[in-house]
């Protein structure tokens, strides 16, 4: 690659509606790593029977847009990984969508700002779609991303922890001063129910660390009698928190269905979280098998445990959470440490290469 603008073509995109850290998301912001193109991005994710993907369809952006308009949009909740998925969708669905806000004139932003994709009024699809009566092209988003790291607020998590473990060390504090962004389900579920969405996509794990949950840090006194230390303690609490979250969300879905008499079918998709890899820039091609060693920063080495916990909550009792579904689709991303953002010292898969596989693909070919 000789120019950062070529990254779009290498990624197979007509364009990207989002202007948020455009070159960074496409891994084109560091000229020293341009030699990874086109190999890092010129792969096609396939859904053939031999890939174990029976019942899945090849990605069709026109069909995705039609479904979002006619059946309801997507509300994406999560951290920077989910923000990358939002950026990917802005590329996958181009030129049929436009994005807000516009970051080009001013790159400074609050991570709590909502980011939206709207139907592009100049898209040739506009005249082919059935536009529901309550759909406003200028106001009804097809996709919205909200930065929500933990799915529950810190206050809610502190209260839950106190209810589980009322007797803790005298100086125990669950959280450190590390920054995090979150919102209560009591705030974002009404947005989901009232915003014309049909699908809520959530993902969390990356900020459930011993640095944010400082009370479980290795150098801290034991939180309470019998408490596990370090990441094991955080994982235990993560299980309690996500079980509460799943119950609250399913109850809210049931209430919403009763109020509108099932007029809109809603579902919640829990996406497996994707870890980074510390040696990413020295890996030049896709793997055939996952190599777990090398993902030791933050809580990356334990991400599979968080995924396993969340999956068991959602799937072990399907009748308890009939509208919650777990998407175990992290394997393709874990096979691609060669595609990380070029400016990271150790990083995660870029949204550009993530886009096809993020929404339900499996195998690859060159």
C-alpha positions as CSV (number, residue, x, y, z in Angstrom):
1,X,0.0,0.0,0.0
2,X,1.4,3.4,-0.9
3,X,-1.5,5.7,0.3
4,X,-3.8,5.3,3.3
5,X,-6.8,5.9,1.0
6,X,-6.1,2.5,-0.6
7,X,-7.2,0.8,2.6
8,X,-10.8,1.0,1.6
9,X,-10.3,-0.9,-1.6
10,X,-8.1,-3.5,0.1
11,X,-10.9,-4.0,2.6
12,X,-13.5,-4.4,-0.1
13,X,-15.6,-1.4,1.0
14,X,-17.2,1.3,-1.2
15,X,-16.8,3.7,1.7
16,X,-17.4,4.2,5.4
17,X,-20.1,6.4,6.7
18,X,-18.5,7.0,10.1
19,X,-15.8,9.6,10.3
20,X,-14.7,8.6,13.8
21,X,-10.9,7.9,13.8
22,X,-11.3,6.8,10.2
23,X,-7.7,5.8,9.3
24,X,-7.2,4.3,12.7
25,X,-10.2,2.0,12.4
26,X,-8.9,0.9,9.0
27,X,-5.4,0.3,10.4
28,X,-4.0,2.8,7.9
29,X,-2.8,5.5,10.3
30,X,0.8,4.1,10.6
31,X,2.9,4.1,7.5
32,X,5.4,1.8,9.0
33,X,2.8,-1.0,8.8
34,X,1.5,-0.4,5.3
35,X,3.4,-3.5,4.2
36,X,0.7,-5.6,5.8
37,X,-1.6,-4.6,3.0
38,X,-3.3,-6.1,1.1
39,X,-2.8,-9.5,2.9
40,X,-4.2,-8.3,6.2
41,X,-7.5,-7.1,4.7
42,X,-8.0,-9.1,1.5
43,X,-9.7,-12.1,2.9
44,X,-13.3,-13.2,2.3
45,X,-15.3,-14.8,5.1
46,X,-17.3,-17.7,3.7
47,X,-20.4,-19.5,4.9
48,X,-20.3,-22.7,2.9
49,X,-21.4,-26.0,4.3
50,X,-17.8,-27.2,4.5
51,X,-17.1,-24.3,6.9
52,X,-19.8,-25.6,9.3
53,X,-22.1,-22.8,8.5
54,X,-25.3,-24.5,7.4
55,X,-28.2,-22.2,7.5
56,X,-26.2,-19.0,7.2
57,X,-26.3,-16.6,4.2
58,X,-23.6,-14.6,2.5
59,X,-23.5,-11.0,3.7
60,X,-25.9,-8.9,1.6
61,X,-25.9,-5.3,2.7
62,X,-29.0,-4.4,0.8
63,X,-30.9,-7.1,2.6
64,X,-29.5,-6.0,5.9
65,X,-30.7,-2.4,5.3
66,X,-34.1,-3.6,4.2
67,X,-34.4,-5.7,7.4
68,X,-33.4,-2.8,9.6
69,X,-35.9,-0.4,8.0
70,X,-38.8,-2.8,7.8
71,X,-38.3,-4.9,10.9
72,X,-36.3,-2.6,13.2
73,X,-32.8,-1.3,13.8
74,X,-29.9,-2.4,16.0
75,X,-28.8,-0.9,19.3
76,X,-25.2,-1.7,20.1
77,X,-23.9,-1.5,23.6
78,X,-20.3,-2.1,24.6
79,X,-16.8,-0.6,24.8
80,X,-14.3,0.3,22.1
81,X,-14.6,-3.2,20.6
82,X,-18.3,-2.6,20.0
83,X,-17.5,0.8,18.7
84,X,-15.2,-0.9,16.1
85,X,-18.2,-3.1,15.1
86,X,-20.3,0.1,14.6
87,X,-17.6,1.5,12.4
88,X,-17.5,-1.8,10.5
89,X,-21.2,-1.6,9.9
90,X,-20.8,1.9,8.6
91,X,-18.5,0.5,6.0
92,X,-20.4,-2.7,5.2
93,X,-23.7,-0.8,4.6
94,X,-22.1,2.0,2.6
95,X,-23.4,3.8,0.5
96,X,-26.9,3.2,1.9
97,X,-26.3,4.8,5.3
98,X,-25.1,8.1,6.6
99,X,-23.5,8.6,10.1
100,X,-23.7,11.1,12.9
101,X,-22.0,12.9,14.5
102,X,-19.5,14.2,12.1
103,X,-16.0,14.1,13.6
104,X,-14.0,15.6,10.7
105,X,-14.2,19.2,11.8
106,X,-13.6,18.4,15.5
107,X,-12.1,15.1,16.6
108,X,-12.6,15.9,20.3
109,X,-15.6,14.0,21.6
110,X,-17.2,12.5,24.7
111,X,-17.2,8.8,24.6
112,X,-20.7,8.8,25.9
113,X,-22.0,10.5,22.8
114,X,-24.4,8.3,20.8
115,X,-23.3,7.4,17.3
116,X,-25.9,6.6,14.7
117,X,-26.4,5.3,11.2
118,X,-29.4,6.5,9.3
119,X,-30.8,5.5,5.9
120,X,-29.2,7.6,3.2
121,X,-32.0,9.5,1.5
122,X,-30.0,9.3,-1.7
123,X,-29.7,5.5,-1.6
124,X,-31.3,3.8,-4.6
125,X,-32.9,1.5,-2.0
126,X,-35.2,4.2,-0.7
127,X,-37.7,3.7,-3.6
128,X,-37.6,-0.1,-3.2
129,X,-38.3,-0.3,0.6
130,X,-41.5,-0.7,2.4
131,X,-41.2,2.3,4.9
132,X,-43.3,1.7,8.0
133,X,-45.6,4.5,9.1
134,X,-43.6,5.3,12.2
135,X,-40.2,5.4,10.4
136,X,-38.7,8.8,9.8
137,X,-35.6,8.7,7.5
138,X,-34.2,11.8,9.2
139,X,-34.9,10.6,12.8
140,X,-35.1,6.8,13.0
141,X,-31.6,5.3,13.3
142,X,-30.9,1.9,11.7
143,X,-27.9,1.4,14.1
144,X,-27.0,3.2,17.3
145,X,-23.8,2.7,19.3
146,X,-23.6,3.6,23.0
147,X,-20.4,3.4,25.0
148,X,-21.3,1.2,28.0
149,X,-18.4,-0.8,29.4
150,X,-20.0,-2.9,32.1
151,X,-23.7,-3.1,31.2
152,X,-24.5,-1.9,34.7
153,X,-23.5,1.3,36.5
154,X,-20.8,1.4,39.1
155,X,-23.4,2.3,41.7
156,X,-25.5,-0.7,40.7
157,X,-22.5,-3.0,40.9
158,X,-21.5,-1.7,44.3
159,X,-25.0,-2.2,45.6
160,X,-25.0,-5.8,44.2
161,X,-21.7,-6.5,45.7
162,X,-22.8,-5.3,49.1
163,X,-26.0,-7.4,48.9
164,X,-23.9,-10.5,48.1
165,X,-21.1,-9.8,50.6
166,X,-22.4,-7.5,53.4
167,X,-19.3,-8.0,55.5
168,X,-16.2,-6.8,53.7
169,X,-12.8,-5.4,54.8
170,X,-13.1,-2.1,56.5
171,X,-11.2,-0.2,53.8
172,X,-12.7,-2.2,50.9
173,X,-13.6,-0.2,47.8
174,X,-14.9,-2.2,44.8
175,X,-13.7,0.3,42.2
176,X,-10.5,2.2,41.6
177,X,-10.3,5.7,40.1
178,X,-9.8,4.3,36.6
179,X,-12.2,5.9,34.0
180,X,-15.1,3.9,32.7
181,X,-18.3,4.7,30.8
182,X,-21.5,3.0,31.6
183,X,-25.3,3.5,31.9
184,X,-28.1,1.7,33.8
185,X,-30.4,-0.7,32.0
186,X,-33.2,1.5,33.4
187,X,-31.9,4.2,31.0
188,X,-30.9,2.2,27.9
189,X,-33.7,-0.3,27.8
190,X,-36.3,2.5,27.3
191,X,-34.2,3.7,24.4
192,X,-34.3,0.2,23.0
193,X,-38.1,-0.1,23.4
194,X,-39.0,3.3,22.2
195,X,-36.4,4.0,19.5
196,X,-37.7,1.7,16.7
197,X,-35.1,-1.0,17.4
198,X,-35.7,-4.8,17.2
199,X,-32.3,-6.1,18.1
200,X,-30.1,-5.2,21.1
201,X,-26.5,-6.4,20.7
202,X,-24.3,-6.3,23.8
203,X,-20.7,-7.3,24.6
204,X,-18.7,-6.9,27.7
205,X,-15.6,-8.3,29.4
206,X,-12.6,-6.1,28.5
207,X,-13.1,-3.6,31.4
208,X,-13.7,-6.3,34.0
209,X,-10.1,-6.1,35.2
210,X,-8.3,-5.9,38.6
211,X,-7.3,-2.4,37.8
212,X,-10.8,-1.1,37.4
213,X,-12.2,-3.5,40.1
214,X,-9.4,-2.4,42.4
215,X,-10.9,-4.1,45.4
216,X,-9.8,-7.4,43.9
217,X,-6.2,-6.3,43.1
218,X,-3.5,-8.7,44.1
219,X,-2.0,-6.2,46.5
220,X,-5.3,-5.5,48.2
221,X,-6.5,-7.2,51.4
222,X,-8.9,-10.0,51.0
223,X,-12.3,-8.4,50.3
224,X,-14.3,-10.8,52.6
225,X,-13.9,-14.2,54.2
226,X,-13.5,-16.8,51.5
227,X,-13.1,-14.3,48.7
228,X,-11.0,-15.2,45.7
229,X,-8.1,-12.8,44.9
230,X,-7.3,-11.2,41.6
231,X,-8.9,-12.0,38.3
232,X,-10.7,-15.1,39.9
233,X,-12.5,-12.8,42.2
234,X,-13.6,-10.5,39.4
235,X,-14.8,-13.4,37.4
236,X,-16.9,-14.7,40.2
237,X,-18.5,-11.3,40.6
238,X,-18.9,-11.0,36.8
239,X,-21.1,-14.1,36.9
240,X,-23.3,-12.7,39.6
241,X,-23.6,-9.4,37.8
242,X,-24.4,-10.8,34.4
243,X,-27.0,-13.2,35.9
244,X,-28.8,-10.2,37.5
245,X,-28.5,-8.3,34.2
246,X,-30.0,-11.2,32.2
247,X,-32.9,-11.5,34.6
248,X,-33.6,-7.8,34.5
249,X,-33.4,-7.6,30.8
250,X,-35.7,-10.5,30.2
251,X,-38.3,-9.1,32.6
252,X,-38.2,-5.8,30.8
253,X,-38.7,-7.6,27.5
254,X,-41.7,-9.4,28.8
255,X,-43.2,-6.2,30.1
256,X,-42.6,-4.4,26.8
257,X,-44.2,-7.3,24.9
258,X,-47.3,-7.2,27.1
259,X,-47.7,-3.4,26.7
260,X,-47.5,-3.5,22.9
261,X,-49.1,-6.9,22.6
262,X,-46.2,-8.3,20.7
263,X,-46.5,-5.8,17.9
264,X,-42.6,-5.7,17.6
265,X,-40.5,-8.8,18.0
266,X,-37.4,-7.9,20.0
267,X,-34.3,-9.9,20.7
268,X,-31.1,-9.5,22.6
269,X,-27.8,-10.9,21.3
270,X,-24.9,-11.4,23.6
271,X,-21.7,-11.3,21.5
272,X,-18.7,-13.2,22.6
273,X,-15.9,-10.7,23.6
274,X,-12.7,-10.6,21.5
275,X,-9.3,-10.3,23.2
276,X,-6.2,-8.7,21.9
277,X,-2.7,-10.2,21.3
278,X,0.5,-8.7,22.6
279,X,2.6,-10.0,19.7
280,X,0.2,-8.9,17.0
281,X,2.6,-6.8,14.9
282,X,5.0,-9.7,14.5
283,X,2.2,-12.0,13.1
284,X,2.0,-11.5,9.3
285,X,-0.7,-14.0,8.3
286,X,-3.9,-15.7,9.6
287,X,-3.6,-18.7,11.8
288,X,-5.3,-22.0,11.2
289,X,-5.6,-22.6,14.9
290,X,-5.8,-20.2,17.9
291,X,-2.6,-19.7,19.9
292,X,-3.7,-18.5,23.3
293,X,-0.2,-17.7,24.6
294,X,0.7,-14.0,24.0
295,X,-2.6,-12.5,25.2
296,X,-1.5,-11.5,28.7
297,X,-2.1,-7.8,28.9
298,X,-5.1,-6.4,30.8
299,X,-7.4,-9.5,31.2
300,X,-7.0,-10.8,27.7
301,X,-5.7,-14.2,28.9
302,X,-9.0,-14.8,30.7
303,X,-11.4,-13.4,28.2
304,X,-12.5,-17.0,27.3
305,X,-13.5,-17.5,30.9
306,X,-15.8,-14.4,30.8
307,X,-17.3,-15.6,27.5
308,X,-17.8,-19.1,29.0
309,X,-19.6,-17.6,32.0
310,X,-21.9,-15.4,30.0
311,X,-22.7,-18.2,27.5
312,X,-23.6,-20.5,30.3
313,X,-26.0,-18.0,31.9
314,X,-27.8,-17.4,28.6
315,X,-27.9,-21.0,27.3
316,X,-28.1,-23.3,30.3
317,X,-31.6,-22.3,31.0
318,X,-33.1,-21.2,27.6
319,X,-36.6,-21.2,29.0
320,X,-35.6,-18.6,31.6
321,X,-34.2,-16.2,29.0
322,X,-36.1,-17.0,25.8
323,X,-35.3,-13.7,24.1
324,X,-31.6,-13.7,25.0
325,X,-29.2,-15.4,22.6
326,X,-25.5,-16.0,22.8
327,X,-23.3,-15.5,19.7
328,X,-20.1,-17.5,20.0
329,X,-18.5,-16.0,16.9
330,X,-15.1,-14.9,18.3
331,X,-13.1,-17.7,16.6
332,X,-12.6,-15.9,13.2
333,X,-11.3,-12.8,15.0
334,X,-8.9,-14.8,17.2
335,X,-7.4,-16.3,14.0
336,X,-6.5,-12.9,12.7
337,X,-4.0,-11.2,15.1
338,X,-2.3,-9.9,11.9
339,X,-5.1,-7.4,11.4
340,X,-4.7,-5.2,14.5
341,X,-4.8,-1.4,14.5
342,X,-1.4,-0.3,13.3
343,X,-0.8,2.3,16.0
344,X,-1.3,-0.1,19.0
345,X,1.8,-1.5,20.7
346,X,-0.3,-4.6,21.3
347,X,-3.8,-4.6,19.8
348,X,-7.0,-6.1,18.7
349,X,-8.4,-7.1,15.4
350,X,-9.3,-4.1,13.2
351,X,-12.9,-3.3,12.6
352,X,-12.2,-3.3,8.8
353,X,-11.4,-7.0,8.7
354,X,-13.9,-7.7,11.5
355,X,-16.9,-6.5,9.6
356,X,-17.7,-9.6,7.5
357,X,-17.0,-12.1,10.3
358,X,-18.6,-10.0,13.0
359,X,-22.1,-10.6,11.7
360,X,-22.0,-14.4,11.3
361,X,-19.3,-15.9,9.1
362,X,-16.7,-18.5,9.7
363,X,-14.2,-19.8,7.1
364,X,-11.7,-17.8,5.1
365,X,-10.0,-18.0,1.7
366,X,-7.6,-15.7,0.0
